[in-house]
Amino acid sequence: MKLFDVYSLYDIEPISGRGNYVYTADGTEYLDLYGGHAVISVGHAHPHYVHAIAEQVERLGFYSNSVENSLQRTLADHLGRISGYDDYALFLCNSGAEANENALKLASFHSGKSKVLCFSKAFHGRTSGAVAATDNPSIQAPFNRTDNVEFVPLNDIAQVEQRLSSGEFCAVLIEGVQGVAGIHVPNDEFMRRLREVTERYDVSLIVDEIQSGYGRSGKFFAHQYSGIRPDIITCAKGIANGFPMGAVLISPKYEPRKGMLGTTFGGNHLACAAAIAVLEIIEREGLVENSHSVGEYLIAELRKLPQIKEVRGRGLMIGIEIEGSAAEFRKRLLFEQHVFTGGAGATTVRLLPALTISRKVADLFLERFKKLL
């Protein structure tokens, strides 16, 4: 059997990692400024994280959601406290796409309506409902396309209000920061108006914090810059530092019923142990604050470079708009300077390093980055 050929691969295989670095079999060191799509939140092979998973798997790796699992309650208590959402309920699943699927389903159950309003260039995942809410027809199969999803431009509150006034919508779905689109930050005033409009029309406001959450933006959730409280928040990526996990934070206004949502692997013992360890590290090491300070430093230093067209982002979620091909520039960074970065569109280089990055490591990246300008 061969692998189904759907990925464009670099001819590099990291086999180990430590902190903000990964290593190939021959010992070559690479600076990781991408964290595997913002997944590595507390650094590669953090000792506390490794210990927590090893200790848990030695006791019990998995049992189903048909029995009590106190690790889920421990995770919910810690996440509620650190995020400021201790009055919300937690549903655990396996991925960001699955979190968005369940959020959309919950909003539709609640209202009895089927339409969802999303934003131009949005990315919410590759499963059926999530990809329908993603503004990229090239990754939607005919099965996924639906009239139940409409798109409006980001930051255009007039178009939002015009669509919601029809009374057909159960939800508005928006990213805390648009990631795959190239790091586009919703305007804070727009987010506040969006919250007002969705409340007025009794439409669920779902904020997708899958890439922008868990301290990535310099606050625990990116939407917290605007001071709003969404009805539903979705998480994944950095939640368990590479262990597959997703989560839905749900306002008290939604009433659960048995069987409404469900999952086999979601919230399993190993996933919870990993996620609890991540929160403990974030809190003990002040990683939300570190994300804010080192991110501001990186953005400020990058904006000093005359060759750069634009720098966008918040915290350690940074988009660098360059002249020419971002793909070629990233390839040179990787093979000539041994730096992993991400792409977004033709001309954007994305930075999504672990929240543990120091200013010293940021300076090392800047030094290598400047060599190729």
N, C-alpha and C positions, 0 to 999 in steps of 0.2 A: 504494500500500500504506500502511496506517496501522499504528501500534503496537498491540500486544495490550494492552488496558487492564487491567493488574493492579496498578498502583501508585497510591496516593494521593499527589499531588504538590503541593508548595508552589509558588506562582507566583513563583519566584526561580530564576535560573540563574547560579551562579558560573561565571566563565570563566577565572579565574586565582587563584592562591593564593601565599602566602609565609608560612612559619612556621606560626603559629597563626591565620592570617587567610585569608579568601577574599574575592573581589571580583566584583561584577557588571559588566556592560558599561558602565554609567554611572559606574563608579568607587566605588560604595557599598561600604564595608568592613564585613565581618561577622566577629565573633569566633567561631572554630570550637572548640567544646568537645565535639565528637562525632567528628570525624575520619572521617566516612563509615562508621559502624559499627565504630570501633576499627581501621580499616585504616591511617590515616595515623599511623605510629609515629614518624617522624623529621622531621615537619613538611612542609608543602607546598613543593615546588620547592627542596628542600635542594640547594645547589650541587654537593656531592660526589655526590649521588645522580643529579642531572641529567647531570653529566659522565660518570659511569660508564655510564649507559644510552646516551647519545649516542655515546660512544667505541666501545661494543660493537656497536651497530647499524651503525656505519660499517664495521666489520670483517666481522661475520657475525651476522645476526639469529636464524637458526634452522637447525638440522639435526636429524635424528631421533636417537632413542636406539639406533640400529643402529651408531653409531660412537662413538669415544672423545670425551668432553667433559670436559676437565680442570677447567673451571669448577665442575662438580658436585663434584669431589673437594676443590677449594679451599673451597667452601661447606661441605661436610661436616666438614672439618677445623676450620674456624673456628667453626661452630655447636657441634660437639662440645666444643671447648675453652671457649667462653664460657658454655655451658649446664651444663657438668659431666657431659655424657653422651658423652665421647669414645670409650667402649667400645661404644656402640650403633651400629647401621647406619641409613642414611638412604635413604628412598624419597621421590622428589619427584613431585608431581602438580600440579593446577591450582587447587584450592579446598579449603575446609574440609570441605564435604560429601564430596568425593572422598577426602580424607584419612581421614575416618571410615569410609567404605565399605571402603577398603583395609585399615584396621585391623581391622574386624569380620571381613572375609574371612580375614585372616591368622590371627586367633584361632581361627576355625572350622576352617581347614586344619590348624592345629596340634593341636587336640584331637579333631577328628572329630565335634564336637557342634555344635548349631545354635542354642541358646537364648542370649539376651542379657538381662542384668538392667540396667535403667536407673532413673532417679529422677524422681519427680513434678516437673512443670514443666520438664523437660529440653528443651533445643533442641540438635539435632546436625546440622541441615541439611535440605535439601528434596529430595535425590535418594532413590532407592527405599529402601535400607536405613537411611540416615540419618534420613529422615522417619518411618520405622516406629519408630525409637528416640527420636523427639521426642514429647513428651507434649502433643500438640495434634491431636485427631482432625479438626478442621476443615480442616487442610491435607494430610490423608492421603486419597488416592484409594483406592477399593476395592482396586485392584491392589497398593497398598503395605501394606495391613493384614495382619498376620500374628500367629499364635500364638507365634512365636519370640521375641517381645519382651514382657517383663513390667516393671512399674514398682512401686517401693516408695518410701516417703517418704524425703526427704533426711535424713541423720543418724540413721536408724533401723537400727542394726547388727543388732538382733535379727531384723528381717524379712529383712535381707540373708542372714544365716546360715541362716535357715529355708528360704529359696528355694534357696540354693546346695547345701544338704545333699541335695537331690534327685539331684544328680549329672548334671543335664541341661544345665548351662550351660557355654558356651565362654568367656564374657566378662562382665565388669561394665564399663559405660561411664559415666563421670562427668565433669562439667565441673569444671575447676579452680576457677572461680567461675561460678555460674549467671548468665548475662548477660541473655538475652531474658526470663527469669523475673522480672527486677527486681533483679539484683545480690544474690544469696544465696550466702554463703560457707560451704562445708562446714566443719564443726567439725574442728579439727586432730586431736583425739583420735579422732574418727570415721574420718578418713582413715588414721590409723595402724592402727586396728582393721580397717578395710576391707582394707588391705594384708595383714594377718595372715590374715584369713579367706579371701581369694582364694588365697593361697599354700597354705593348708591343704587347700583343695578343688581345687587345681591348675586354677584359673580365671584367665584372662588379665585383668589390670587395665589398662584403657585409660583414660587421662586426656585429655580433650578440652581442650586449651589454645589453641583457635583464637582465642577472644576474650581470654582471661586470660593468654596467654603473651607472650613477647618483651618482658619488662620491664613489662608493663602493671600488674601487681599490686605492683610494688616489689621483686620478685625476678624472676629470668629466667622461671621458671615458678611459677604460684601454688601448686602442690602442694608446692613446696620449703619452704614455711612449716612443713609437718608432718614434714619430714625423710624422706619415703618416696621410693622409686624404683619407678615403675610399670613394667609390662612393655612398654607401647606408649604413645607420646605423639603426639597430633596437633596440627598447627600450621597456621595460614594468616593471615588478617587482616593484622597488622602485619609479616609476614615479608618483604614486598617493597614496602611503602609505597604500595600501589595497583596494582602490576603483579600480574596474576592468578597466584597460586602457593599451593601447599599442600605439606605435608611430613608424613611419618610417621617417628618415631624408634623404632627397633625393638631390643629387647633381644637380646643374643647367644644367648639360648636358642632363638630361632626360626631354623630352617635354611632358607635360600632355595633355590629351584630355578627353573630357567629357565622363564619364562612364567607363574609364579605370580601376579605382579602386572605391570601394564604400562600405558603411557600414550603418546599421540602427542606432546602438547605439554609434558608435565611435565618440569621440569628443563631447559628450553630455554635457549639462550645468553643471551637478553635477561633472562629471569626470574632466572637465576643471577647475572648482573651486578648486577641490582637488589638481590637478596637479600644478596650479598656487601657491597655498598655500605651497606645498612642495618646490618649487623653492625659494619662499620667505624665508622660514625657512633655507634651505640649505645656501643661501647667507648671511642672517642676522647673523646666528650662526656659520659661517665658518666651515660647516660640511665636506666639501671636505678636508680641511686642517686637521680637527680633525680625519677623517678617516685615513689619511696618518700617522699622528703622533701616535695615539693610536694603529693603526695596526702594525706599525713598532715596537712599544714597546711590543705588544703581541707576535709577531713573534720572537723577540729577546729573550724574557723570556722563551718561549716554547722551543726554540732551546738549552737552557741551561740544559734542563732536560734529563739526560742520558737514561731514559726509552723510550724516543720518538725516533722512527726510522728516521723520516724526517718531516720537516715543510715546506709547500709550500704556496705561495700566494703573494698577494699585498694588502696593505691597510687592510680593514676589510673583506677580502675574503680569508679565511685561511683554509688549509687542514692539518690535523695532522695525520700522519701515525703512528699507534700504533702496538704493538705486540698483537696478538690474535684478537678476534672478536670486531669490532667497534660497532656492534649492541648491544652486551651485555654491553659493556663499556658505551654506550650512555644511555642504560636503567638504569644502576646503577647511572649515573650522574643525571638522571631525578628523580628517585624514592628515592635515598639516599641523594643526594646533592641539589635537586630542581633546576636543570639547564637544559634548553632546548638547544640541539645542533642538528646538522644534520648529515646524513651519506652520504657516496659515496663509493660504493663497499664494500668489506669485511673488510677492515682494516683502512679506512679513516674516521675520525671525521671532520665534516665541521663546521666552525664558520662563521656566516653571521649576526652579530648583527646590530641593528640600528646605524646609523652614529653619533648619539648623545652620544654614550657610552663614559664615562669618564675613566681616568686612575684608579680612585678609584674603579669603577665597574669592570674594567679589572683585577685589583688585587684580587677582591673578587672571580671572576671566577677562576683565577689561584690558589687561595687558595683551593677552592673546588675541582678543577681538580686534584691537586697534591695528595689529600687525597685518591684517588682511584688508583694511580699508584703503 
